[in-house]
Amino acid sequence: MRSLSSAKVFAPATVANVGSAFDVLGFALDSPGDTVEAVRSASPGVRIVDVRGDHGVLSHDPARNTAGVSVQALLAHLSATQPQLSTPGIDLVIEKGLPIGSGLGSSSASTVAAVVAANELLGSPLSRADLLPFAMEGERVACGSAHADNVAPSLLGGFVLIRSYTPLDVVSLPAPRSVWVSVVTPHLELRTQDARKVLKRTVSLESAISQWGNVAALVAGIYRNDVALMGRALEDRIIEPERAQLIPGFAEVKAAALEAGANGCSISGSGPSLFALSASRDAAKAIGAAMQAAFSGLSLVSTVHTSQVNPEGAKVIGRA
């Protein structure tokens, strides 16, 4: 196989936490997402040569940029474990299609796109699943912890369950095709670190039992392709009540989604995006419009996306 001079990858947005499944479940959307091109270079090391669509916010320092960190970790691993593999310098061009701090896995999408593009450029020495730890290193830079509930679905597609971090145990679940998702993103930024600060460190046994039941029901709904059960199982008595305080209009927008026919509605990731589940494209569009109208009624501009659950995850869209 000939050596590639470049590889370009699209990695999709994700919905993490998924209501009751805080920090343990996420799923991929069809769009929006980020695109990263990895270009072979004669100069050793990793460079961020351009970042587009970020309004000048993101660092070009590969040690401080999630995409750069993930690719550096991948190259270090390959140099240690596969010394026979020639690892060239890699230049990265990042195109942000996701707003930063939106609750849609913005840092995860660019991290995943970068590590998949670099792996492709090198002849795919690692499988998709084997790339996950390196993508997680990018998340450590973004929010202080190497969590996987955004990067795993963006990388692998579908629903992904994080059973354990020590050791890392990630379980891919089906992508139920009867489920449609409406995602509404108000034009606000909410940092994951700030959203974590409001969370309580202890919960009552009653709340914990309710949460366990809902997480189990959510997984059952995924396997049964049952959007009604999935919607009921989004009920979150632990995280949502705390984070809702950080999202202007949360109650009004959630009520609008349910009144428009959503099977369930909750916060995407750490917010401020909200997502709602339904059983058809037409329903998803109507629900998204109702949620956007609720934000508009509070003088908040927002963006709507409708999608099914993306079964594929990151996709190679160019090679040269």
Rosetta blueprint (number, residue, H / E / L):
1 M L
2 R L
3 S L
4 L L
5 S L
6 S E
7 A E
8 K E
9 V E
10 F E
11 A E
12 P E
13 A E
14 T E
15 V E
16 A E
17 N L
18 V L
19 G L
20 S L
21 A L
22 F L
23 D L
24 V L
25 L E
26 G E
27 F E
28 A E
29 L E
30 D E
31 S E
32 P E
33 G E
34 D E
35 T E
36 V E
37 E E
38 A E
39 V E
40 R E
41 S E
42 A L
43 S L
44 P L
45 G L
46 V E
47 R E
48 I E
49 V E
50 D E
51 V E
52 R E
53 G L
54 D L
55 H L
56 G L
57 V L
58 L L
59 S L
60 H L
61 D L
62 P L
63 A L
64 R L
65 N L
66 T H
67 A H
68 G H
69 V H
70 S H
71 V H
72 Q H
73 A H
74 L H
75 L H
76 A H
77 H H
78 L H
79 S H
80 A H
81 T H
82 Q L
83 P L
84 Q L
85 L L
86 S L
87 T L
88 P L
89 G E
90 I E
91 D E
92 L E
93 V E
94 I E
95 E E
96 K L
97 G L
98 L L
99 P L
100 I L
101 G L
102 S L
103 G L
104 L L
105 G L
106 S H
107 S H
108 S H
109 A H
110 S H
111 T H
112 V H
113 A H
114 A H
115 V H
116 V H
117 A H
118 A H
119 N H
120 E H
121 L H
122 L L
123 G L
124 S L
125 P L
126 L L
127 S L
128 R L
129 A H
130 D H
131 L H
132 L H
133 P H
134 F H
135 A H
136 M H
137 E H
138 G H
139 E H
140 R H
141 V H
142 A H
143 C H
144 G L
145 S L
146 A L
147 H L
148 A L
149 D L
150 N L
151 V H
152 A H
153 P H
154 S H
155 L H
156 L H
157 G L
158 G L
159 F E
160 V E
161 L E
162 I E
163 R E
164 S E
165 Y E
166 T L
167 P L
168 L E
169 D E
170 V E
171 V E
172 S E
173 L E
174 P L
175 A L
176 P L
177 R L
178 S L
179 V L
180 W E
181 V E
182 S E
183 V E
184 V E
185 T E
186 P E
187 H L
188 L L
189 E L
190 L L
191 R L
192 T H
193 Q H
194 D H
195 A H
196 R H
197 K H
198 V L
199 L L
200 K L
201 R L
202 T L
203 V L
204 S L
205 L H
206 E H
207 S H
208 A H
209 I H
210 S H
211 Q H
212 W H
213 G H
214 N H
215 V H
216 A H
217 A H
218 L H
219 V H
220 A H
221 G H
222 I H
223 Y H
224 R H
225 N L
226 D L
227 V H
228 A H
229 L H
230 M H
231 G H
232 R H
233 A H
234 L L
235 E L
236 D L
237 R L
238 I L
239 I L
240 E H
241 P H
242 E H
243 R H
244 A H
245 Q H
246 L H
247 I L
248 P L
249 G L
250 F H
251 A H
252 E H
253 V H
254 K H
255 A H
256 A H
257 A H
258 L H
259 E H
260 A L
261 G L
262 A L
263 N L
264 G E
265 C E
266 S E
267 I E
268 S L
269 G L
270 S L
271 G L
272 P L
273 S L
274 L E
275 F E
276 A E
277 L E
278 S E
279 A L
280 S L
281 R H
282 D H
283 A H
284 A H
285 K H
286 A H
287 I H
288 G H
289 A H
290 A H
291 M H
292 Q H
293 A H
294 A H
295 F H
296 S H
297 G H
298 L L
299 S L
300 L L
301 V L
302 S E
303 T E
304 V E
305 H E
306 T E
307 S E
308 Q E
309 V E
310 N L
311 P L
312 E L
313 G L
314 A L
315 K E
316 V E
317 I E
318 G E
319 R E
320 A L
